[in-house]
Amino acid sequence: MQKAFWLKIVFLISLATVLILAVALVKNQLSPDAEAISQQTFFEQFVIAGGPIVWFVLLPMSLITVFLAVEYSLTIRRRKLLPEGTSGRIIRIIQQSDSGRLAETIADEDDFVSIAITEAVARGKGDWFRMRSCLTESLQDQACRLLRRIEWMNLIGNVSPMVGLFGTVFGMIKLFNTIVVAGGQPQAAQLAEGISVALVTTFWGLFIAIPALALHGVFRNRIETLISDAVTEADNIMPEIRRSLKKQLPTRTGQTKATIQELGSRGKPKTSGPVRL
């Protein structure tokens, strides 16, 4: 939680800094001449020339993409979600104690297998077949939650080209308006602004979409692989839980018989001596 909190703080600070810098540069920029255009920096050509669509829509979307990529890289990884030796550790816990204490022992773990086993034992209540069903449901639920989280990358990857296309149309409209104002014979410098908006917004839309969609595919494949491996490890644990339940069954049966006998003895009338007629 602390790591995610600080990542969000850094993201917000970076976003505010970039937006303030972009606005300040736009306000201080003079009308460009031929020499100034040839000496423009990369930031001026690909950020300033893009206009408000780049400053306030596409640039923040790119920062959000970077933030999500970093966060998912830290949270969706094998070392965190499926540590090595998880099934062996859980099996040792079952062998040393029993399945009844298993949920309490691994309740604080946050990997796939531990969460699924904890929910299966807690909801199964000693019924192995019910535990098996709860285990499958838990793994499916965890996979769906992670897939919904990374869907933001897919959304950005599909929306950003549309925003870039919107900027392209906007730039072309400005271009034709400039031609009309100039009486059909505009100077090349007068056309540069509209062309820059059209091309730069398209550039940013593709620049954001390509890595966003690629990362979405990478994280999706990673989640599916981890869930598949988690199912395999959980299948190795369930037979041990079943053996543990069978070991506990005679004890529970004996306790049940003793309880029934005790209740039956309480129900019999007590006599202190021979009954006299």
N, C-alpha and C positions, 0 to 999 in steps of 0.2 A: 504493500500500500504506500509506503513512504517513497519508494522508487517511482511509482506511477505519479504520485503527487508532485515530486520535483521535476519530472519530465513535463508535466502540464505547465508548471510555472515557467520553465525554460522556454517552452513553446510559446506561451503568451507574451513573454518578454521579447522574444525574437520577432514575433509577429508585429507587436507594437513598434519596435525599433525600425523594422523594414518599412512599415507604412508611413511613419513619421519622416524617415529619410527620403522616401519617394515623393511625398508631398512637398518637402523642403526643396528638393532638387527641381521639381516642376515649377515652383514659384520663382526660383532664382534663375531659371534658364532663360536666356535671351533668344530672340529669333535667329535661327541658324542661317549662316551663309555657307558658301561652298567650302571654304577652308575649315570652318567649324565642323561641318559634316564629315570631312575626311579625318578629323582628329577625334571623333566621338569614341568614347569607351564602350566596352561591351555592355555595361550597365545602362548607359544612355541609349544604345541602339535597341536592346532587347527588353528594357523595363520602361524607361521614360517614353520611348516612342510608341509604346503599346496603348497608352491612354488609360483612362479610369477602369476599363474592363480588366486590364492586366493588374493594375495597382490594387484594386479592391475586391476582385473576384478570383482571378487565376493565380495570382501570387499567394494569397492566403490558402487556396486549395493545394498549392504545391507544398506549403509549409505543413499543412494538415497531413498530407501524404507522407512527408518525412517523419512527422511525429508518430503516426500510426505504424509505419514501417519499423521504427526503433522500438516502440512499445511491444509490438507483436514478436519481434525478434528476441526480446528479453523474456516474454511470457510463454510463447508457443515454441518450446524446445524440449527435446527428449530429457535433458538433465533435470528439468523441472516437472514435467508432466508424466514421465515414465523413467524414473531413475533406475540404474542398473541394480539388479539383485532385489527388487521389490517383492517379487513372489517368494523368493527364498526366505526373506526376512519374515513375511507374514506366515509362511508355513512353520518356521521355527517357533513363532509366538503361539500358534495353535498347538504344536506338539508339547511345548513347555507348560501351557496352562490348559485352556479349552476354548471353544468357539464362543462361549458366552461372554468371556472377557475381551474378546478380540476387538469388538467395536470401541470399547473404552481405551484400549491400548493405542489404536491407530486413528482415533478420532481427530487428532490435530494435523494429520498428514493431508496434503492437498494434491497428490498425484492421482492419475486416472484410476489405478487399481485400488488404492487405499480407500478412496471415496466410494467406489462401487461396492467393495466388500463391506465397508461400514454400513452403507444403506441396505445391502442385502441381508446382513445379519440382524440389523435393527428392525427391518420391516418383515423379514421372513419368520421370526419368532419360532425358530426350531424346525420349521418345515423346509426340508432341503429343496423341494421342487419350487416352492414359493421363493426361496432365496435365489434360485437359478433365474427365475423370471425377473425378480427385482434387480439382479446384477445386470442383465441385458438392458433393462430399461434405464438404469443409471448411466451405463456407458453411452447409450444412444442420446440421452439427455445432455451429457457433457459434450459430446461431439456437436450436437445441434447448437448449443450455446456458443461454442467457439466459431462455428461456421457463420452464425449470425453476427458475431463481432467482426470478422474479417470481411463481411459483406460491404462494409463502408469503403473498403478499397475498390471493390467492384463498382460501387455506385460512383465514386469519384472518377474511375477510369472510363465510365460510360457518359458521364455528364460533361467532363472537361472538353472533349472534342466538340460537343454541342455549343458550349460557351465560346470556344474558339471560332466556330462557324458563325455564331452571332456577331462576334467582333469583326469577322471578315465582311459580313453583310453591312455592318455599321461603317466600316472603313470605305467600302465601295460607294455607299450613299454619300459620305463626305467628299469622296473624289468627284463624283458627278455634280454635286452642288458647287464645288470649286470651279469646275468647267463652265457651269452655267453663269456663275458670278463673273468670271473672266471673259465672258462673251464668246466662248468657244475657242479661245486661244490662250490658255493658261501657260504660265512658265513652269518649267520642270520642278522648281523648288516649291511651287504652290501645290503640286500634285503629291509631293513627297509625304505629307502628313497623312493623307487618306490611305496611301499605299502602305505606309509603315504600320498603321493601325490594323489593316487587313492582314498583313503578313505576320506581324509579331503576335497577334492574338491566335492565329492559326498555329504558329510555332509553339506557344505556351500550351495550347490545348493538347497537341500531340505529345509535347514534352512531359506533361503530367500523366496523360492516359497510358502511354506505353509502359513505364515502370509500375504504375498502379495496377494495371491488369496483370502484368508479369508477376508482381509480388503476391497478388491475390491467388494466382494459380499455384505459386510456390507454397504459400501458407496452407492452402486447401489440401494439397497433396501431403504436406507434412502432418496435418491433423488426421487425415484418413489413414496414413501409415501408422501413426502413434495409436490410434484407436484399434486398428487391426492387431497390432502387437499387444495392446492391453487386453484384448479379448483372449489372445493365446495365453498370456500370463494368468489371467483370471481362471481359465480352464484348468490350469495346473493346480490352482489353489482349491477349487471346489471339491475335488475328491477327498482332500485332506479334511475339509470341513465335514463332509459326509461321514468319514471314519470317526471324527470326533463326536458327531451326533450319535452314532451307533454305540460308542463307548459309554456315553451318558445315558443311553436308553435303559439298560438294566437298573441303574441306580434310581432313575426316575420311576421305573415300574415298581421297584421295591418300596420306595417312599409312598407311592400311591396305594399299594396293598396295605402297608402299615397304617396309613390314614384311614382306609376303609374299615380295617379291623378295629381301630380305636373308636371310630364312630359307631360301629356295630356294638361294641362292648358298652358304650355309653347308653345305647338304646335299650339294653336288657334291664329288667327290674332286679333290684338288689334284695336279697333275702338274708336275714340274720340268723335264721335257724329253721327247724322243721315247722311246717305249717300245720296248725292244729284245727281240726274241724269242730 
